[in-house]
Amino acid sequence: MSDLYPYSRTYKEDIALLLASKAYVGTKNVNHMMKEYTYGTNDEGVYYHNVQKTWEKIMLAARVIASIQNSNDVLCVTNREIAHRGIIKYSQHTKCESIASQWVSGSLTNQITKKFIEPRLLIVADPMTDGGCLKESTYMNIVTIALCDTDCPTTNVDIAIPCNNKGKEAVAAVFWLLAREVLYLRGTLSRDQEWDEMVDLFMHRELNEEEDEGEGEEEAAEAEGEGEQEAGEGHDDAEGEEDDDEEDDAEEWGAGANKGDEGQDYA
């Protein structure tokens, strides 16, 4: 596989990343439009995505995105909280527009609105929650790319990327692979070098997790400061004891000298 195309060099690593992020895990429901992207179920009745088709669709979507010369003509939209960070990081690296909030109806069709935009390509993280912008894109003949789970309909979607769009690890892995391939195709990155951007930066994080990490860092800093303070106090005590010993030696030496002077007659 790695000898067929240049982008196949990282095929094994990409598949391993998709498997580690559980991008293959679907739901217990399967839409007839997504049936061809599944390959079986587990004992609990959960459908699994075909990871090879997921990787192929990511490569296809990246070529469509890279074919647009002006990166500002690409718009990423999501209303799912777990995909907000992935959308924002993807837009930062690929220099495209992003809307990581509630979709405003008429943003693609009503020119009177202040948020009216005219993209050539639309990327959504979930066609079920972002169905409003997908429907508007059909009126304006906009190409659409969507992350689709087993229960998602592919209506108004031109390129469906089959993956687990309900898991934060899977969403982060898909957007990371998509952003990296776009940068490769545009020539921003060379295929001979690895992308130093971490997948974790595309992953959604709860506010409680960030607060816990901040508290842990503060506690570590306080403990380190207390340790340095105790070490400083111990050093000061040691210096004080040495000074006291020197003073005692000086007093003893002075007393001995006085006794010697008293016993000696200089007449």
Long-range contacts (C-beta under 8 A, 24 or more apart in sequence): 6-191, 7-59, 7-181, 7-184, 7-191, 9-191, 11-55, 14-55, 14-58, 14-177, 15-51, 15-52, 15-55, 17-173, 17-176, 17-177, 17-199, 18-51, 18-54, 18-55, 18-163, 18-170, 18-173, 18-174, 18-177, 19-51, 20-169, 20-173, 21-167, 21-169, 21-170, 21-172, 21-173, 21-199, 22-164, 22-167, 22-169, 22-170, 23-49, 23-51, 23-54, 23-163, 23-164, 23-167, 23-169, 23-170, 23-173, 23-174, 24-48, 24-49, 24-50, 24-51, 24-54, 24-163, 24-164, 25-49, 25-164, 25-167, 25-170, 26-149, 26-150, 26-151, 26-164, 27-149, 27-150, 27-151, 27-166, 29-150, 29-151, 30-150, 30-151, 31-150, 31-151, 31-152, 31-153, 31-154, 33-153, 33-154, 33-155, 33-160, 34-148, 34-149, 34-150, 34-151, 34-152, 34-154, 34-160, 34-162, 37-148, 37-150, 37-160, 37-162, 38-150, 38-162, 47-150, 49-150, 49-162, 49-163, 49-164, 50-162, 53-162, 54-161, 54-162, 54-163, 54-174, 55-177, 57-159, 57-160, 57-161, 57-162, 58-161, 58-174, 58-177, 58-178, 58-181, 59-181, 60-159, 61-123, 61-145, 61-159, 61-161, 61-178, 62-178, 62-181, 62-182, 62-184, 62-185, 63-185, 64-121, 64-143, 64-145, 64-159, 65-94, 65-121, 65-123, 65-145, 65-178, 65-182, 66-182, 66-185, 66-186, 68-120, 68-121, 71-95, 71-96, 72-96, 72-97, 73-119, 73-120, 73-121, 74-119, 74-120, 74-121, 74-123, 75-99, 75-117, 75-119, 75-121, 75-122, 75-123, 76-100, 76-123, 76-124, 77-103, 77-122, 77-123, 77-124, 77-125, 77-130, 77-133, 78-124, 78-125, 78-126, 78-129, 78-130, 79-103, 79-126, 79-129, 79-130, 80-125, 80-126, 80-129, 80-165, 81-204, 82-166, 82-167, 82-168, 82-171, 82-204, 83-125, 83-126, 83-147, 83-165, 83-171, 83-175, 83-204, 84-204, 85-172, 85-201, 85-202, 85-203, 85-204, 85-205, 86-125, 86-171, 86-172, 86-174, 86-175, 86-176, 86-202, 86-203, 86-204, 87-125, 87-175, 89-175, 89-179, 89-201, 89-202, 90-175, 90-178, 90-179, 90-202, 93-179, 93-183, 93-197, 94-179, 94-182, 94-183, 103-130, 103-132, 103-133, 105-132, 105-136, 106-136, 107-133, 107-136, 108-133, 108-136, 108-137, 108-139, 108-140, 108-142, 109-136, 109-139, 109-140, 121-145, 125-165, 125-171, 126-152, 126-165, 127-152, 127-153, 127-154, 127-155, 127-156, 127-157, 128-152, 128-153, 131-156, 147-171, 147-174, 168-203, 168-204, 169-203, 171-202, 171-203, 171-204, 172-199, 172-200, 172-202, 172-203, 172-204, 173-199, 173-202, 175-202, 176-202
